[in-house]
Amino acid sequence: MNFQRLLWALVILLAGGLAGSFYMNWKTLGQLRTVKAFVEQAVFADAVAACEKVQSTTPFKWNGGKQIAVIGLNSVRLNKDTTIASYTLVADSVFCDYDPVKKKADVGSNFLERE
């Protein structure tokens, strides 16, 4: 009888722990989405200005473009110590990757031309 009570107590504690961890994960993901949206909004104007100033064979025209899209904030982890962030915009099939840390933009007409 004591073994059954102990087993039920462990099952209830396990269920409570799982519910608590799922709740904390849900709250954390909501906060991360909010932070990402804030960062993307703060970087957007700089990214558009830098992308339009870049000299390339395929000009990037955000203002006046027919098909424009924001791909958003991406990151590439080169090794355990280095993470490179980029903000990607597309205007009329011309991609522009903006580095918010270096404040530098790179323009390419397709994925293979992008670094």
N, C-alpha and C positions, 0 to 999 in steps of 0.2 A: 504494500500500500504506500509506504514512504517512497519507494522507488518510482511509482507512477506519479506521485505528486512532484517529485524532483524532476522527472522527465517532462511533465507538463510545464513546470516553471521554466525549464530551459527552452522549451519550444516557444513559450510566450516571450521570453527575453530575446530570443533569436528573431522572432517576428517584429518585435518592437525596434530592435537594432536595425533590421533591414528597412523598416518603414522610415526610421529617422535618417538613415543614410540616403535613401531615395529623396526625401524631402530636402535635405541639405544640398544634394546634387542639383535638384530642380531650382532651388534658390540661387545657387552659385552660377548656374548656366544663364539664368535671367539677368544677373548682374553683369556677367561677361558680355551678353548681347547688348546691354545698355552701354557699356564702356566701348565696345567695338563701334556701335552706331555713333557715339560721341566723337571718337577719334576719326572715323571716316568723314563726318561732317566738318571737322576742324581742318582736315587735310584737303578736302575737295577743291576749294578755291585755289590753293597753292598748286595743286596738281594740274588743274586746267590751265592756269597761267604758264606754268613751266612747260607743259606739253605743247602749247601753241607757239612758244618761243623757240623750240628746238628746230634747228635746220636739218632737214632730211630730204631724201628724194621723194618720199610720200608725205606731203604736208598733213598735219593734224589740225582739223578745223572743228572744234567742239561747238563754237557759236556758228550757227548756220549749217551744221551737219544735218543730213537727212535721217540717218539711223545712228543714234547715239545710245550708249549703254555704260553703266558703271559696273564693272566686275567686282571691284571692292578691294579691301585690304587683304593681302596674302602674305605669307611668310615662308621662307625656305631656310631650313636648318642645314648648314654646311657641315658642321661638326658639333660636338657637345658644347662648345663655347661660343659659336658664331651663328647668329640668326639674322637673315637679311629680310627686311620688310619691304614690300612694294605695294603701290596703289595703282590699279590698272583701270584705264578708261579705253573705250572703243568708240570711234567716230568714223562712219562710212568704211568699215572693215580695216581701219588703221588702228593698231594697238599702241598704247602709250603706257609704259611702266614708269611710275614716279617713285623715287626713293625719298621718303619723308625725312630720313636722317641726314642724308647728303644734300637734299633739296635739288636733285638732279633727275632729269627725265630722259628716257630712251624711247624712240619711236621705231616701229617696224610694221610692215604691211601684213605679215602672217606670223604664225607661231614659230616657224623655223628661223626667222630673222631675229627673233627676240632672244636675249641672253638669259 
